[in-house]
Amino acid sequence: MSYINVLIHAVWGTKSRFPYLTPIIKNKVINHIKENATSKNIFIDSINGDKDHLHCLISMNTELSISKLLQLIKGESSIWINNESLTKSKFGWADEYFVESISPSDIEKLRRYIQNQEEHHKK
């Protein structure tokens, strides 16, 4: 059996950085992303963001490339947001994203950073 231990920090924003993610919408989207990820055998360690973007700490699995993993998370959640009519206008994520690998020694620091996004963006 193959085994990998690769954690990534992924960040993606809304199309044109529009502030769709009000606190209520953001919480619904985050909960849905977690549920959807679990159903697809994707382990999300931490997820949070601000009005126009999300940060996510994800444990890679042996079956998915980074681009496929983000497609499953971003694409499916975009469809779900529109089907649920969570926003007044058509919702979309930006095409681009940022991903970096995370050293095990930096996991706790990154978890705190992700969980404190609202405070971070008040500055």
N, C-alpha and C positions, 0 to 999 in steps of 0.2 A: 504494500500500500504506500502510495506517495504521501509525503508530509511536507508542508511548507509552513514557515512561521514568518510571514511578511505582513506588517501593519502599514497602512497608508493613511495619510491625511489628505482628504479630498475636499475641495472647495468649489462651489459653482454658484452662479448668480442667476437672477431673473433676467429675462430678455430686456435689454436696454436699462438694466439695473432699476427697473420700476419697483417701488416699495409695496408690492403685493402682500408681503408676509407680515400682516398685523399680528399682534400676539395671539389672537384666537385662531386665525388661519394658520399661522406658523405651527401652533401646537397640534392642530388637526393634521397638517401635512407631515410633521415629524412622526406622529403616531402611525400614520398610514405607511410612511416609508419604512419604519421599523417592522411593521406587520408584513408588508410585502417582501422585505429583505429576508425575514425569517422563513417565509414560504419558499423562497428561492435558494435557501441554504447560504445566505450571505449574513455574516456576523457583523453587526454594527455595534461597536463598543460605546461610542458617544456621538451625539448629533445635536446641533443647535445652530443658531445663526442670528441674523438681524433682519431688518425689513426687506432686504434685497439679495440675500445670499445665505447659504448654509455651509457649515463646516461638518465634516464627518470623519471619525476615526473608524476604519474598517479593517478587519482581518481578512486578507485574501484567502481564497480557497484554490484548490488545484484545477478547478474546472473553468474558471473565467479569466479572461484578460482584463486589464484595467478598463479599456474602452467598452467592453461588453458589460462589465459590472456597472459602470456609470450609466450606460444606456438603459439597463434594466431599472436602475433607481430613478434617474431623471425622466426618462421617457414615460415609464408607467405612471409616475406620480403626476406628471403634467396632464396625461389623459384623465386620471382620476380627479384632479382638481377641476378640470373643465366639466367632466361628467357630473360632479357634485355641485357645480355652479358656485364655487367658493369665492370667485372674484366677479366683479361686474363686467369686465371685459375679458377677452380670451387670454388665458394664462399661457406663458411659455418660459422655459428655462433658456438661458443663453447657450449657444452651441459649445462654447469653450468652457474649460474647467482647468483647475490646478490640482496636481497630485504630487506628493512627495512621500518617500519611504520614511518610516519613523524608527529610530533606535529604541530598543526596550528601555534604555535609561531615560528616555524623554517622554515616555507614555503618560506619567502622572502630570507632568507640566502641560502637555497638550490637552489632556482631559480637562484640567482647570481652565485653560484658555478657551476651549470649546464651550464649556458650561457657563463661562462669564462673558459671552458675546455681547449681551445687552449693555453691560457695564463698560466693556471695552469700547463700544461704539458711541457711548455718551461723551467720551473725551473729545 
